[in-house]
Amino acid sequence: MVDYYPPLGFYYKVEFGISQDKNDARFQSVSGLSVEYDYEAYKEGGENRFEHKLPVRSKYADLVLKRGMLTDSSVLQWFLDAFNQRSFKASDVNVILMNEKSEPLRTWKIAHAIPKKWLVSDLNANESAVVIETLELTYRYFTIQ
């Protein structure tokens, strides 16, 4: 058995709690798996050389998924329901990095995701490019397994 380190980032899938469709697991790119702390500055009386910075809360970036546009997709319908009917149903999302044997190496479990933005790439008669849809989600937090 050969373990590759570091793992390669091109073999992954995305699972939505609202969809069992295999096409909804395939994305060209996934970005936004990041977390940082907001800090609050505290100035101590009589101490002018520095100020204390205290962690307040975690802040998670929006999850951005890109894929070739699908015309029939549960995830796309979920987005359209949010934008057309203002029906915001939260869904958990798993981003799963796989090894060469299709076994999970790492899973990011994204909690309470809701649609934020849907974007379709430009249509251009001078290019023969695939139409790309970008799905942007906001969420509460993620855990890593």
Buried (B, 14 or more C-beta within 10 A) or exposed (E): EEEEEEBEEEEBBBBBEBBEBEBBBEBEEBEBBEEEEEEEEEEEEEEEEEEEEEEEEEEBEBBBBBBEEBEEBBBBEBBBBBEEEEEEEBBBBBBBBBBEEEEEBEBBBBBEBBBBEBEEBEEEEEEEEEEBBBBBBBBEEBEEE
